[in-house]
Amino acid sequence: MKNLIIIGAGGMGRSVYSMVVECDGYNVEYVVKGFIDNNLFSLEGFDDYPPVLGTIDDYIPQENDIFICSIGDIIAKKRCCELLSQKGAVFITIVHPLARVVKTAKLGKGVIVAPYATVNANSVIGNHVLVQTHSVVSHDVVIGDWTRIDTHVVCIGGIKIGSKVVVHTGAIINHNVLIEDEACVGAGSFVVTNVRKGTSVFGNPAREFKIKN
């Protein structure tokens, strides 16, 4: 039996815990050992959760430990996961039983697919990607490493999303659109044209958002 450790004990960490205990592997392939978080008091005031075992920076993976990361901030998530990987951490993928992931889809390591999400035919999802509740990844979609797809997002067939991208709640990405690395799509946006690397878009249709000095 493996010991699952959840990286991050904030609100998303508690949500991931609630998800993993409902998965088919719980109490069969793994049990939840606890959380690691640089805030050792992050679960203070919350009952019925496993303990915070230590900080992310100081934790040394033990025999039979496996990991999943709940951190929402992509830069912080990448730093923490890479730090633990250098220490020998092994990451698993979590697919909630109420999600639909078809057999021809490919998922990387450290992926979380939340309840009622769909990952459809021949889609490819990279490492450490989060696909949140009620989101749709349609056929032939490619999503790069470290990307976050928030709740109620629709990724229509054939699109390509790069690495370290955030697609916020309720966005729709139209057919064959390319979203380049490190871009951000605002909540409720309808994206009909390609999004350049490192830019933010918002609106219907989505346009590049620039902060005025």
Secondary structure, DSSP 8 states (H G I E B T S, - for coil): -EEEEEE--SHHHHHHHHHHTTSTTBTTTEEEEEEE-SSTTTTTT--SS--B-S-TTT----TTEEEEE---SHHHHHHHHHHHHHTT--B--EE-TTSEE-TT-EE-TT-EE-TT-EE-TT-EE-TT-EE-TT-EE-TT-EE-TT-EE-TT-EE-TT-EE-SS-EE-TT-EE-TT-EE-TT-EE-TT-EE-S-B-TT-EEEETTEEE-----
